[in-house]
Amino acid sequence: MDFIAGWFRRLYDTTGLNFTVFYDPYDWHRYVDGLKTTVLLCVVTIFLSLLIGAVGALLQGASSRFVRNAVHVFVVAFRNTPPLVQIFFFYFGIGAILPAGHNADGMRLPLVSNLQWAIVSLSLFAGAFNVEIFRSGMEAIPRASIEAAEALGYTRTRAYVHVILPLALRVCLPALNNNLVNLIKTTTLAYAIAVPETLYETKQIWGESQNVLEMMLVLFVTYGVLVGILVWIMHGWERMLRIPGYGR
């Protein structure tokens, strides 16, 4: 680490390129803390959005018209409105009417933190798209496969979990991959409610060190690596689930 820090100091001295995160311990820790928050946002929202998508797709075929309409309203509401508006709605709208506590100094402590509101909002936003993605995968499954599961005595829920969903995943993984990549990039909107993720911390660094170009380069590379890791995982998952001849 001392070698890397020394190299970036010499780079600054000789070229003026000021990558403070690589030689200033204070900036480095702020950047790492922001990256940890971004990774937490990505992992939790990806998991919750997949869960919302799978459950929502199942409920779209429910026998109750009320349940089907409720899922439809959810999808329309969250798919057709900007994610930043949704974040503001939850944080400033819903958050303002929820009860709150107070600390020893009398400062207001909200019941739900800004990070938690960001997770809720982004999970619902991506989940609405995932509902439609899972539905498209389910509709691509031959009716004969579902009838075979019913003939073996599977209930609707068991058939969905053990037969329909695994087959649907193989069909909708490319679209799902695109939506999850978009979700990672959308996590930067948490900056708007002061969630200390990578963009927020990077902005603080370049505001103090006046190294906008350098920190923007670091930011681009960071998100490029995060998205690359997700794409690699999704492609590996797609290869693992591939059934020779299925879907051709």
C-alpha positions in Angstrom: 0.0 0.0 0.0 2.9 2.4 0.7 4.2 1.7 -2.8 0.8 2.5 -4.3 0.4 5.7 -2.2 3.9 6.8 -3.2 3.3 6.2 -6.8 0.1 8.3 -6.8 1.8 11.1 -4.9 4.5 11.2 -7.6 1.8 11.1 -10.3 0.2 14.2 -8.7 3.6 16.0 -8.4 4.6 15.3 -12.0 1.2 15.5 -13.9 -1.2 17.2 -11.6 -3.6 14.2 -11.6 -4.8 14.2 -8.0 -6.2 10.7 -7.0 -6.4 11.5 -3.3 -8.3 8.2 -2.5 -5.1 6.2 -3.3 -2.7 8.1 -1.0 -4.8 10.0 1.5 -6.0 7.6 4.3 -9.0 9.9 5.1 -10.3 10.0 1.6 -9.6 6.3 1.1 -11.7 5.3 4.1 -14.5 7.5 2.9 -14.4 6.0 -0.5 -14.4 2.4 0.9 -17.3 3.2 3.3 -19.3 4.5 0.4 -18.4 1.4 -1.7 -19.6 -0.8 1.2 -22.9 1.0 1.3 -23.3 0.7 -2.5 -22.6 -3.0 -2.3 -25.1 -3.4 0.5 -27.7 -1.5 -1.5 -27.1 -3.6 -4.6 -27.2 -7.0 -2.8 -30.3 -6.3 -0.7 -32.3 -4.6 -3.4 -31.4 -7.3 -6.0 -32.6 -10.0 -3.5 -35.8 -8.2 -2.6 -36.6 -7.3 -6.1 -36.3 -10.9 -7.3 -38.5 -12.0 -4.4 -41.1 -9.3 -5.2 -41.0 -10.3 -8.9 -41.4 -14.0 -8.2 -44.3 -13.5 -5.7 -46.0 -10.9 -7.9 -45.9 -13.2 -10.9 -47.5 -16.0 -8.9 -50.2 -13.6 -7.6 -51.0 -12.4 -11.1 -52.6 -15.8 -11.7 -54.5 -15.9 -8.4 -58.2 -16.8 -8.4 -59.1 -13.6 -6.6 -59.8 -10.7 -8.9 -58.9 -8.3 -6.0 -55.4 -9.8 -5.7 -54.8 -9.7 -9.5 -55.9 -6.1 -9.7 -53.7 -5.2 -6.7 -50.6 -6.6 -8.4 -51.6 -4.8 -11.6 -51.9 -1.5 -9.8 -48.5 -2.1 -8.1 -46.8 -2.8 -11.4 -48.4 0.2 -13.2 -47.6 2.6 -10.3 -43.9 1.7 -9.9 -43.1 1.0 -13.5 -44.6 4.2 -14.9 -43.1 6.7 -12.4 -39.5 7.9 -12.1 -37.5 6.1 -9.4 -36.2 9.4 -8.0 -39.8 10.6 -7.5 -40.5 7.3 -5.7 -37.5 7.8 -3.4 -38.7 11.3 -2.5 -42.2 10.0 -2.0 -41.1 7.4 0.6 -38.5 9.5 2.3 -40.1 13.0 2.4 -43.8 11.9 2.1 -44.3 8.6 4.0 -41.3 9.3 6.3 -42.8 12.6 7.4 -46.0 11.1 8.7 -44.4 8.1 10.5 -43.8 8.5 14.3 -40.2 9.4 15.3 -38.1 9.3 18.4 -35.6 11.8 19.8 -32.1 11.4 21.0 -30.5 12.8 24.1 -30.0 16.2 22.5 -33.7 16.4 21.4 -32.9 15.7 17.7 -35.6 13.9 15.7 -34.7 10.3 15.0 -36.8 8.9 12.1 -38.3 5.5 12.5 -36.9 4.5 9.1 -33.5 5.7 8.0 -32.6 7.2 4.6 -30.7 4.0 3.7 -33.7 1.8 4.6 -36.1 4.0 2.5 -33.7 3.8 -0.4 -33.8 0.0 -0.1 -37.6 -0.1 0.0 -38.0 2.3 -2.9 -35.5 0.7 -5.2 -36.6 -2.8 -4.4 -40.2 -2.0 -5.3 -39.2 -0.1 -8.4 -37.1 -3.0 -9.8 -39.6 -5.6 -8.4 -42.4 -4.1 -10.6 -40.3 -4.8 -13.7 -39.3 -8.2 -12.4 -43.0 -9.2 -12.0 -43.5 -8.6 -15.8 -40.2 -10.4 -16.6 -41.2 -13.5 -14.6 -44.7 -13.4 -16.1 -43.2 -13.4 -19.6 -41.1 -16.4 -18.7 -44.1 -18.3 -17.3 -46.1 -17.6 -20.4 -43.3 -19.2 -22.5 -43.6 -22.5 -20.7 -45.5 -25.1 -22.7 -48.9 -25.8 -21.2 -48.1 -29.6 -21.3 -45.4 -29.1 -18.6 -47.9 -27.5 -16.2 -50.5 -30.2 -16.9 -47.9 -32.8 -16.2 -47.2 -31.3 -12.8 -50.9 -31.1 -12.0 -51.3 -34.8 -13.1 -48.6 -35.7 -10.6 -50.7 -34.1 -7.8 -48.8 -30.9 -7.4 -50.7 -28.0 -5.9 -50.6 -24.7 -7.8 -48.0 -23.3 -5.4 -45.8 -26.4 -5.4 -46.0 -26.5 -9.2 -45.0 -22.9 -9.4 -42.0 -23.4 -7.1 -40.7 -26.7 -8.4 -41.7 -26.7 -12.1 -42.9 -23.3 -13.5 -40.4 -20.9 -11.8 -37.3 -23.0 -12.6 -38.3 -23.3 -16.3 -39.4 -19.6 -16.5 -36.0 -18.5 -15.1 -34.2 -20.2 -18.1 -36.3 -18.1 -20.4 -36.3 -14.8 -18.7 -32.7 -14.6 -17.4 -31.4 -12.3 -20.2 -34.2 -9.8 -19.5 -33.7 -10.2 -15.8 -30.0 -9.6 -16.2 -30.7 -6.2 -18.0 -33.0 -5.1 -15.2 -30.6 -6.0 -12.4 -27.8 -4.1 -14.2 -30.1 -1.1 -14.4 -30.9 -1.5 -10.7 -27.2 -1.3 -9.8 -26.9 2.0 -11.7 -30.1 3.3 -10.2 -28.7 2.9 -6.7 -26.9 6.2 -7.3 -30.2 8.0 -6.9 -29.9 7.3 -3.1 -27.5 10.2 -3.2 -30.5 12.5 -3.4 -31.5 11.6 0.2 -28.0 11.7 1.5 -27.4 8.0 1.7 -23.6 7.8 2.0 -23.0 5.5 -1.0 -20.2 5.8 -3.5 -21.5 8.7 -5.5 -22.2 10.7 -2.3 -18.8 10.1 -0.8 -17.0 10.7 -4.1 -18.8 14.0 -4.4 -17.6 15.0 -0.9 -14.1 14.1 -1.8 -14.0 16.1 -5.1 -15.7 19.0 -3.4 -12.9 19.3 -0.9 -9.9 18.3 -3.1 -11.1 20.0 -6.3 -10.2 16.8 -8.3 -13.5 16.3 -10.2 -12.0 14.6 -13.2 -10.0 12.1 -11.2 -12.9 11.1 -8.9 -15.2 10.8 -11.9 -12.8 8.4 -13.4 -12.7 6.4 -10.2 -16.5 6.5 -10.1 -16.8 5.2 -13.7 -14.4 2.4 -13.0 -16.1 1.4 -9.8 -19.5 1.0 -11.3 -18.0 -0.7 -14.4 -16.5 -3.3 -12.1 -19.7 -3.7 -10.0 -21.8 -4.2 -13.2 -19.2 -6.5 -14.7 -19.3 -8.7 -11.6 -23.1 -9.0 -11.7 -23.0 -9.8 -15.5 -20.4 -12.5 -14.9 -22.5 -14.0 -12.1 -25.7 -13.9 -14.2 -24.0 -15.5 -17.2 -22.6 -18.2 -15.0 -26.1 -18.8 -13.6 -27.5 -18.9 -17.1 -24.9 -21.5 -18.1 -25.6 -23.6 -15.0 -29.4 -23.6 -15.7 -29.1 -24.4 -19.4 -30.9 -27.5 -20.5 -29.6 -28.8 -23.9 -32.3 -28.3 -26.5 -34.7 -26.4 -24.2 -36.0 -23.2 -25.7 -34.7 -23.9 -29.2 
